[in-house]
Amino acid sequence: VQTCALPIFHYLKGNLMNDDVINPGTSKIVMNGDTLQTIGGNHSVTLNKLQVNNSNNVSLSTDITVYDSLRLFSGKIFTNSNRIILDSIAYLSEAPQSLIIGTVEADSIVRRNDNNNFNGIGIEMNERDTSVGYVKVIRKTGTDASFNGVGGFSSHHSIPRNYEVVSNYLSSLNAFVKVHYDTSELGTQDKN
């Protein structure tokens, strides 16, 4: 197995393809091409810092893990059937209309009266009663959820963003939860 150590700071106009092992070190990769760019290869990709500044977007053909930060300044990342995994200290920052379309996940130890923002993926959770322990949140953006309710909520759709909360301790969860979304996700829906 060969290892490729990336330089400290690198601008990519083309694609990032991993067909072996990438050692991210303390590198920062900036996807700033003029056309659609792809992150993929035969193996998953692990990066320290990833920045997207490409209005023509970035597409994934493999899972990626980010150790430090993922910042979208211009353009979207389409995960397709793949996912972005944020390491425990990684942070996601999405500029208006520059979003991850697809799956991104983060985890945290949820403690009583401690506001957990799950690496900036758009959900905050503050446990009110007891410490819950390890909780994973999976955000899926780009597909709305249909539901059949009653009264004013019958046959409605959500905005194209939903969250799945995964934990062995959910039966004891008593938390305040706040979700965030990009205004572009409202479409023609009234936020109220």
TISEKE-397747 format. One record per atom (N, C-alpha, C, CB): residue in three letters; x, y, z. Coordinates in steps of 0.05 Angstrom, whole numbers, padded with zeros to 5 digits, always signed. Glycine has a CB too. Example, Ala and Ser with C-alpha at 12.3 -4.5 7.8 and 13.67 -1.06 7.14 Angstrom:
ALA+00264-00114+00156
ALA+00246-00090+00156
ALA+00264-00066+00156
ALA+00226-00089+00181
SER+00257-00045+00142
SER+00273-00021+00143
SER+00258+00001+00157
SER+00282-00012+00114
# end
This chain:
VAL+00017-00024+00000
VAL+00000+00000+00000
VAL+00018+00025+00000
VAL-00019+00000+00024
GLN+00012+00043-00018
GLN+00027+00068-00019
GLN+00010+00090-00007
GLN+00035+00075-00048
THR+00023+00109+00006
THR+00009+00131+00018
THR+00017+00156+00004
THR+00015+00133+00048
CYS-00003+00173-00002
CYS+00002+00199-00015
CYS-00003+00220+00006
CYS-00016+00203-00040
ALA+00018+00235+00014
ALA+00015+00257+00033
ALA+00009+00282+00017
ALA+00040+00261+00051
LEU-00013+00295+00023
LEU-00021+00319+00009
LEU-00006+00344+00019
LEU-00051+00324+00011
PRO-00001+00363+00001
PRO+00012+00388+00010
PRO-00006+00403+00030
PRO+00019+00406-00014
ILE+00006+00423+00043
ILE-00009+00438+00063
ILE-00033+00451+00052
ILE+00010+00458+00077
PHE-00032+00464+00029
PHE-00053+00480+00018
PHE-00054+00475-00012
PHE-00050+00511+00024
HIS-00077+00466-00022
HIS-00077+00458-00050
HIS-00104+00467-00063
HIS-00073+00428-00053
TYR-00102+00481-00086
TYR-00125+00488-00102
TYR-00128+00467-00124
TYR-00123+00517-00114
LEU-00153+00457-00127
LEU-00158+00437-00148
LEU-00178+00448-00168
LEU-00169+00411-00135
LYS-00170+00448-00193
LYS-00188+00456-00215
LYS-00201+00431-00226
LYS-00172+00471-00237
GLY-00189+00408-00222
GLY-00200+00383-00233
GLY-00212+00366-00211
GLY-00178+00367-00247
ASN-00211+00340-00214
ASN-00223+00321-00196
ASN-00203+00311-00175
ASN-00236+00298-00211
LEU-00213+00302-00153
LEU-00197+00289-00132
LEU-00204+00259-00132
LEU-00200+00302-00104
MET-00187+00242-00142
MET-00192+00214-00144
MET-00173+00199-00126
MET-00191+00204-00173
ASN-00183+00182-00108
ASN-00167+00167-00090
ASN-00168+00137-00098
ASN-00177+00170-00060
ASP-00146+00128-00109
ASP-00144+00100-00117
ASP-00125+00085-00099
ASP-00136+00097-00146
ASP-00116+00097-00077
ASP-00098+00084-00058
ASP-00104+00095-00030
ASP-00068+00089-00066
VAL-00085+00108-00017
VAL-00089+00119+00010
VAL-00080+00148+00009
VAL-00074+00103+00031
ILE-00097+00165+00019
ILE-00090+00194+00022
ILE-00085+00199+00051
ILE-00112+00212+00010
ASN-00062+00211+00058
ASN-00056+00219+00085
ASN-00061+00249+00086
ASN-00026+00212+00093
PRO-00083+00257+00098
PRO-00091+00286+00097
PRO-00073+00304+00113
PRO-00119+00289+00107
GLY-00059+00294+00133
GLY-00042+00311+00149
GLY-00057+00336+00158
GLY-00017+00319+00133
THR-00045+00359+00154
THR-00059+00384+00161
THR-00067+00400+00136
THR-00040+00402+00179
SER-00071+00385+00115
SER-00076+00398+00089
SER-00103+00411+00087
SER-00073+00378+00067
LYS-00105+00430+00069
LYS-00130+00443+00062
LYS-00134+00440+00032
LYS-00131+00473+00072
ILE-00156+00428+00023
ILE-00162+00425-00005
ILE-00184+00444-00012
ILE-00170+00395-00011
VAL-00179+00460-00033
VAL-00199+00479-00043
VAL-00208+00470-00070
VAL-00188+00508-00044
MET-00234+00463-00073
MET-00245+00455-00099
MET-00255+00481-00112
MET-00269+00434-00095
ASN-00240+00491-00131
ASN-00248+00516-00144
ASN-00246+00515-00174
ASN-00229+00538-00134
GLY-00257+00493-00185
GLY-00258+00490-00214
GLY-00278+00507-00228
GLY-00263+00461-00221
ASP-00278+00506-00255
ASP-00297+00521-00271
ASP-00319+00504-00282
ASP-00282+00535-00294
THR-00318+00478-00277
THR-00338+00458-00285
THR-00344+00440-00261
THR-00329+00442-00310
LEU-00363+00423-00264
LEU-00370+00403-00243
LEU-00344+00387-00236
LEU-00392+00385-00252
GLN-00338+00385-00210
GLN-00315+00370-00200
GLN-00325+00346-00185
GLN-00297+00387-00182
THR-00309+00324-00185
THR-00316+00300-00172
THR-00295+00293-00151
THR-00319+00277-00192
ILE-00304+00283-00128
ILE-00287+00271-00108
ILE-00294+00242-00107
ILE-00290+00285-00079
GLY-00275+00225-00113
GLY-00282+00196-00115
GLY-00258+00179-00116
GLY-00299+00191-00139
GLY-00261+00156-00130
GLY-00239+00136-00132
GLY-00248+00109-00122
GLY-00215+00145-00117
ASN-00229+00091-00120
ASN-00235+00064-00110
ASN-00237+00061-00080
ASN-00214+00045-00121
HIS-00229+00082-00066
HIS-00229+00082-00036
HIS-00242+00107-00026
HIS-00200+00080-00025
SER-00253+00105-00001
SER-00264+00129+00011
SER-00241+00150+00014
SER-00277+00123+00038
VAL-00249+00175+00016
VAL-00230+00197+00018
VAL-00231+00209+00046
VAL-00236+00219-00004
THR-00208+00213+00058
THR-00206+00227+00084
THR-00190+00252+00080
THR-00193+00208+00105
LEU-00202+00275+00089
LEU-00190+00301+00085
LEU-00189+00315+00112
LEU-00204+00318+00064
ASN-00170+00333+00115
ASN-00168+00349+00139
ASN-00188+00373+00137
ASN-00140+00359+00144
LYS-00183+00390+00117
LYS-00200+00413+00112
LYS-00208+00413+00083
LYS-00186+00441+00119
LEU-00234+00417+00078
LEU-00244+00418+00050
LEU-00260+00443+00047
LEU-00261+00393+00044
GLN-00255+00458+00026
GLN-00269+00482+00020
GLN-00280+00480-00009
GLN-00251+00507+00023
VAL-00305+00488-00013
VAL-00317+00488-00039
VAL-00322+00516-00048
VAL-00344+00471-00040
ASN-00310+00524-00070
ASN-00314+00551-00081
ASN-00317+00547-00112
ASN-00290+00570-00075
ASN-00338+00532-00119
ASN-00343+00525-00147
ASN-00373+00526-00152
ASN-00332+00497-00154
SER-00383+00547-00165
SER-00411+00550-00170
SER-00422+00529-00189
SER-00417+00578-00182
ASN-00405+00513-00201
ASN-00414+00490-00218
ASN-00415+00464-00202
ASN-00395+00487-00241
ASN-00410+00465-00176
ASN-00415+00444-00157
ASN-00394+00422-00157
ASN-00441+00431-00163
VAL-00396+00405-00136
VAL-00378+00382-00131
VAL-00396+00358-00127
VAL-00359+00387-00107
SER-00388+00335-00139
SER-00404+00311-00137
SER-00386+00289-00124
SER-00414+00301-00165
LEU-00398+00273-00107
LEU-00383+00251-00094
LEU-00389+00225-00108
LEU-00390+00249-00064
SER-00368+00209-00112
SER-00372+00181-00121
SER-00361+00161-00101
SER-00359+00177-00149
THR-00356+00171-00077
THR-00347+00155-00054
THR-00353+00170-00028
THR-00317+00148-00056
ASP-00353+00157-00006
ASP-00356+00170+00020
ASP-00332+00187+00026
ASP-00361+00150+00043
ILE-00336+00209+00040
ILE-00313+00225+00050
ILE-00316+00230+00079
ILE-00310+00252+00034
THR-00293+00231+00093
THR-00291+00238+00121
THR-00275+00263+00123
THR-00279+00214+00138
VAL-00285+00282+00139
VAL-00271+00308+00143
VAL-00263+00310+00173
VAL-00288+00332+00134
TYR-00237+00315+00178
TYR-00227+00316+00205
TYR-00230+00344+00218
TYR-00198+00309+00205
ASP-00226+00365+00203
ASP-00226+00392+00215
ASP-00249+00409+00207
ASP-00200+00406+00208
SER-00252+00416+00181
SER-00273+00434+00173
SER-00281+00429+00144
SER-00265+00463+00177
LEU-00307+00434+00139
LEU-00318+00433+00112
LEU-00333+00459+00108
LEU-00336+00408+00108
ARG-00324+00475+00089
ARG-00335+00501+00084
ARG-00345+00504+00056
ARG-00315+00524+00091
LEU-00370+00511+00052
LEU-00381+00515+00025
LEU-00386+00545+00022
LEU-00407+00499+00021
PHE-00370+00558+00005
PHE-00372+00586+00000
PHE-00389+00591-00025
PHE-00345+00599-00003
SER-00386+00574-00045
SER-00401+00577-00070
SER-00404+00549-00082
SER-00386+00596-00090
GLY-00428+00542-00089
GLY-00433+00516-00101
GLY-00443+00496-00080
GLY-00409+00505-00114
LYS-00452+00474-00090
LYS-00463+00452-00074
LYS-00446+00428-00075
LYS-00492+00446-00082
ILE-00448+00410-00056
ILE-00437+00383-00057
ILE-00460+00364-00059
ILE-00418+00376-00032
PHE-00460+00348-00080
PHE-00481+00327-00084
PHE-00468+00301-00075
PHE-00491+00326-00114
THR-00479+00289-00054
THR-00467+00264-00044
THR-00476+00240-00060
THR-00474+00261-00014
ASN-00498+00242-00075
ASN-00509+00220-00090
ASN-00515+00197-00070
ASN-00490+00210-00112
SER-00507+00173-00075
SER-00512+00151-00056
SER-00491+00149-00034
SER-00514+00125-00071
ASN-00473+00168-00032
ASN-00451+00168-00013
ASN-00458+00187+00010
ASN-00425+00177-00027
ARG-00439+00190+00028
ARG-00443+00207+00052
ARG-00418+00222+00059
ARG-00454+00190+00075
ILE-00422+00243+00074
ILE-00400+00259+00086
ILE-00401+00253+00116
ILE-00402+00290+00079
ILE-00379+00245+00127
ILE-00377+00239+00156
ILE-00360+00260+00168
ILE-00366+00210+00161
LEU-00370+00275+00187
LEU-00355+00295+00201
LEU-00343+00283+00226
LEU-00372+00320+00208
ASP-00317+00284+00229
ASP-00303+00274+00253
ASP-00313+00290+00277
ASP-00272+00276+00250
SER-00307+00280+00301
SER-00318+00292+00325
SER-00311+00322+00329
SER-00308+00277+00349
ILE-00289+00331+00318
ILE-00282+00360+00320
ILE-00287+00376+00295
ILE-00253+00363+00329
ALA-00295+00363+00273
ALA-00299+00376+00248
ALA-00324+00395+00250
ALA-00303+00356+00225
TYR-00323+00416+00234
TYR-00346+00435+00234
TYR-00354+00440+00205
TYR-00338+00461+00248
LEU-00380+00442+00201
LEU-00392+00448+00175
LEU-00402+00476+00174
LEU-00415+00428+00168
SER-00394+00490+00153
SER-00404+00518+00148
SER-00414+00520+00120
SER-00381+00539+00154
GLU-00440+00527+00116
GLU-00452+00529+00090
GLU-00462+00557+00086
GLU-00475+00508+00087
ALA-00452+00570+00065
ALA-00462+00597+00058
ALA-00490+00594+00047
ALA-00443+00611+00037
PRO-00506+00616+00047
PRO-00533+00614+00036
PRO-00533+00602+00007
PRO-00546+00642+00035
GLN-00550+00583+00002
GLN-00553+00569-00023
GLN-00529+00552-00031
GLN-00559+00589-00045
SER-00509+00550-00014
SER-00486+00532-00019
SER-00488+00510+00002
SER-00459+00548-00017
LEU-00500+00488-00006
LEU-00508+00467+00013
LEU-00497+00440+00005
LEU-00538+00465+00015
ILE-00497+00421+00024
ILE-00493+00393+00018
ILE-00521+00382+00010
ILE-00480+00378+00042
ILE-00523+00371-00013
ILE-00548+00358-00022
ILE-00543+00328-00020
ILE-00557+00367-00051
GLY-00555+00316+00000
GLY-00551+00288+00005
GLY-00547+00283+00034
GLY-00527+00277-00011
THR-00529+00265+00041
THR-00526+00256+00069
THR-00500+00266+00081
THR-00526+00225+00070
VAL-00503+00277+00105
VAL-00480+00285+00122
VAL-00487+00276+00150
VAL-00475+00316+00121
GLU-00466+00265+00164
GLU-00472+00256+00191
GLU-00450+00265+00211
GLU-00473+00225+00192
ALA-00459+00268+00235
ALA-00442+00277+00257
ALA-00451+00263+00283
ALA-00442+00308+00260
ASP-00433+00261+00302
ASP-00441+00250+00328
ASP-00430+00266+00350
ASP-00432+00221+00330
SER-00442+00263+00373
SER-00435+00278+00397
SER-00443+00263+00422
SER-00447+00306+00396
ILE-00429+00269+00444
ILE-00438+00259+00470
ILE-00458+00280+00480
ILE-00414+00255+00490
VAL-00483+00272+00485
VAL-00503+00290+00494
VAL-00504+00289+00524
VAL-00531+00282+00481
ARG-00500+00312+00536
ARG-00500+00315+00565
ARG-00522+00334+00574
ARG-00472+00325+00575
ARG-00530+00331+00598
ARG-00551+00348+00610
ARG-00542+00377+00609
ARG-00558+00339+00638
ASN-00561+00394+00600
ASN-00558+00423+00599
ASN-00533+00432+00583
ASN-00555+00434+00627
ASP-00525+00416+00564
ASP-00502+00423+00546
ASP-00513+00424+00518
ASP-00479+00401+00549
ASN-00511+00448+00505
ASN-00522+00451+00478
ASN-00503+00438+00458
ASN-00526+00481+00472
ASN-00513+00418+00445
ASN-00497+00403+00424
ASN-00507+00412+00397
ASN-00501+00372+00427
ASN-00488+00422+00380
ASN-00496+00431+00354
ASN-00488+00411+00332
ASN-00483+00458+00348
PHE-00478+00388+00339
PHE-00472+00367+00321
PHE-00456+00377+00297
PHE-00498+00353+00312
ASN-00434+00390+00302
ASN-00415+00398+00282
ASN-00426+00418+00262
ASN-00404+00374+00268
GLY-00447+00432+00268
GLY-00458+00452+00251
GLY-00475+00441+00228
GLY-00436+00467+00239
ILE-00486+00417+00231
ILE-00502+00405+00208
ILE-00531+00416+00208
ILE-00502+00375+00210
GLY-00538+00433+00227
GLY-00564+00446+00226
GLY-00584+00436+00247
GLY-00576+00441+00200
ILE-00574+00423+00268
ILE-00592+00415+00290
ILE-00577+00420+00316
ILE-00600+00385+00287
GLU-00593+00430+00335
GLU-00582+00434+00362
GLU-00599+00418+00381
GLU-00582+00464+00370
MET-00587+00406+00401
MET-00601+00389+00421
MET-00590+00396+00448
MET-00598+00359+00414
ASN-00609+00401+00467
ASN-00602+00407+00494
ASN-00618+00389+00512
ASN-00607+00437+00501
GLU-00605+00368+00523
GLU-00619+00349+00541
GLU-00626+00363+00567
GLU-00601+00324+00546
ARG-00651+00358+00575
ARG-00662+00372+00599
ARG-00659+00355+00625
ARG-00690+00379+00595
ASP-00660+00329+00623
ASP-00662+00312+00647
ASP-00635+00299+00655
ASP-00682+00291+00643
THR-00626+00281+00638
THR-00602+00266+00645
THR-00583+00266+00621
THR-00609+00237+00653
SER-00558+00258+00626
SER-00540+00255+00604
SER-00548+00230+00588
SER-00510+00252+00614
VAL-00548+00233+00562
VAL-00558+00211+00544
VAL-00535+00194+00534
VAL-00573+00223+00521
GLY-00512+00206+00529
GLY-00490+00191+00518
GLY-00487+00196+00488
GLY-00494+00161+00523
TYR-00476+00176+00475
TYR-00469+00179+00446
TYR-00495+00181+00429
TYR-00452+00155+00437
VAL-00496+00202+00413
VAL-00519+00205+00394
VAL-00507+00212+00367
VAL-00538+00227+00405
LYS-00517+00199+00346
LYS-00510+00205+00319
LYS-00534+00218+00305
LYS-00501+00179+00303
VAL-00528+00240+00290
VAL-00549+00253+00274
VAL-00542+00251+00245
VAL-00553+00282+00283
ILE-00561+00241+00229
ILE-00557+00239+00200
ILE-00576+00259+00187
ILE-00562+00209+00190
ARG-00564+00278+00173
ARG-00581+00298+00158
ARG-00582+00290+00129
ARG-00568+00326+00161
LYS-00606+00290+00118
LYS-00611+00285+00090
LYS-00625+00309+00078
LYS-00628+00259+00086
THR-00612+00320+00058
THR-00622+00344+00045
THR-00626+00338+00016
THR-00602+00368+00049
GLY-00648+00349+00005
GLY-00653+00347-00024
GLY-00679+00331-00030
GLY-00631+00333-00037
THR-00690+00317-00010
THR-00714+00302-00013
THR-00733+00309+00010
THR-00709+00271-00014
ASP-00758+00317+00003
ASP-00776+00324+00024
ASP-00790+00298+00034
ASP-00797+00344+00015
ALA-00800+00301+00058
ALA-00815+00278+00070
ALA-00845+00284+00068
ALA-00806+00274+00100
SER-00860+00265+00057
SER-00889+00267+00056
SER-00900+00256+00082
SER-00900+00253+00031
PHE-00922+00268+00091
PHE-00935+00257+00115
PHE-00965+00263+00113
PHE-00923+00269+00140
ASN-00980+00246+00125
ASN-01009+00250+00127
ASN-01015+00256+00156
ASN-01024+00224+00117
GLY-01024+00280+00160
GLY-01031+00289+00187
GLY-01061+00294+00188
GLY-01015+00314+00195
VAL-01068+00310+00207
VAL-01096+00317+00210
VAL-01099+00348+00210
VAL-01108+00306+00236
GLY-01123+00357+00204
GLY-01128+00386+00204
GLY-01111+00400+00184
GLY-01123+00397+00232
GLY-01098+00421+00193
GLY-01081+00437+00175
GLY-01056+00423+00166
GLY-01074+00462+00188
PHE-01050+00399+00176
PHE-01026+00385+00169
PHE-01031+00361+00151
PHE-01012+00376+00193
SER-01055+00359+00140
SER-01061+00335+00124
SER-01048+00338+00096
SER-01092+00332+00120
SER-01036+00316+00087
SER-01024+00314+00061
SER-01004+00336+00055
SER-01045+00314+00039
HIS-00986+00341+00073
HIS-00966+00361+00069
HIS-00938+00349+00064
HIS-00964+00380+00094
HIS-00920+00366+00056
HIS-00892+00357+00052
HIS-00874+00375+00069
HIS-00884+00359+00022
SER-00852+00364+00077
SER-00832+00379+00091
SER-00815+00394+00072
SER-00815+00361+00109
ILE-00798+00412+00082
ILE-00777+00423+00065
ILE-00758+00400+00059
ILE-00762+00447+00079
PRO-00742+00402+00038
PRO-00724+00380+00031
PRO-00700+00377+00049
PRO-00714+00384+00002
ARG-00706+00374+00075
ARG-00685+00369+00095
ARG-00698+00354+00118
ARG-00672+00397+00105
ASN-00685+00332+00126
ASN-00695+00318+00150
ASN-00672+00306+00165
ASN-00714+00296+00141
TYR-00677+00300+00190
TYR-00656+00290+00208
TYR-00665+00264+00220
TYR-00651+00311+00231
GLU-00646+00246+00222
GLU-00650+00221+00236
GLU-00631+00220+00261
GLU-00644+00196+00217
VAL-00643+00216+00284
VAL-00628+00216+00309
VAL-00625+00186+00317
VAL-00641+00233+00331
VAL-00600+00177+00321
VAL-00595+00149+00326
VAL-00580+00147+00353
VAL-00578+00136+00303
SER-00591+00131+00371
SER-00578+00127+00397
SER-00591+00103+00411
SER-00580+00152+00415
ASN-00575+00090+00427
ASN-00586+00068+00443
ASN-00602+00079+00467
ASN-00564+00050+00453
TYR-00601+00105+00471
TYR-00613+00117+00495
TYR-00637+00135+00489
TYR-00592+00134+00509
LEU-00649+00133+00465
LEU-00670+00151+00457
LEU-00695+00149+00475
LEU-00678+00146+00429
SER-00699+00127+00488
SER-00723+00124+00505
SER-00722+00143+00528
SER-00726+00095+00515
SER-00698+00152+00536
SER-00696+00171+00558
SER-00690+00199+00549
SER-00674+00161+00577
LEU-00692+00205+00524
LEU-00686+00231+00513
LEU-00708+00251+00519
LEU-00680+00230+00483
ASN-00702+00273+00532
ASN-00721+00294+00538
ASN-00706+00320+00532
ASN-00732+00293+00568
ALA-00706+00328+00507
ALA-00689+00350+00499
ALA-00704+00372+00484
ALA-00667+00339+00482
PHE-00693+00396+00486
PHE-00702+00417+00468
PHE-00686+00413+00442
PHE-00697+00446+00481
VAL-00700+00413+00420
VAL-00687+00409+00394
VAL-00694+00433+00376
VAL-00696+00383+00381
LYS-00674+00444+00363
LYS-00677+00466+00345
LYS-00664+00459+00318
LYS-00665+00493+00356
VAL-00678+00462+00296
VAL-00667+00455+00270
VAL-00664+00481+00254
VAL-00685+00435+00255
HIS-00644+00480+00237
HIS-00638+00503+00219
HIS-00641+00494+00190
HIS-00610+00515+00225
TYR-00646+00512+00173
TYR-00649+00506+00144
TYR-00640+00531+00128
TYR-00678+00497+00137
ASP-00635+00527+00103
ASP-00629+00548+00085
ASP-00655+00558+00073
ASP-00609+00539+00062
THR-00658+00584+00071
THR-00684+00595+00060
THR-00690+00585+00032
THR-00683+00625+00061
SER-00670+00578+00017
SER-00675+00567-00010
SER-00690+00540-00009
SER-00648+00563-00025
GLU-00689+00527+00014
GLU-00702+00501+00017
GLU-00733+00504+00021
GLU-00690+00486+00041
LEU-00742+00528+00027
LEU-00770+00532+00030
LEU-00786+00529+00005
LEU-00775+00559+00042
GLY-00773+00535-00018
GLY-00788+00534-00043
GLY-00812+00553-00042
GLY-00797+00505-00049
THR-00835+00542-00048
THR-00860+00559-00047
THR-00874+00556-00021
THR-00879+00550-00070
GLN-00863+00542-00001
GLN-00876+00538+00024
GLN-00873+00563+00042
GLN-00866+00513+00039
ASP-00893+00568+00058
ASP-00892+00589+00078
ASP-00878+00577+00103
ASP-00921+00599+00086
LYS-00858+00591+00113
LYS-00843+00580+00136
LYS-00860+00578+00161
LYS-00819+00598+00141
ASN-00883+00591+00161
ASN-00900+00589+00184
ASN-00919+00566+00181
ASN-00915+00615+00189
# end
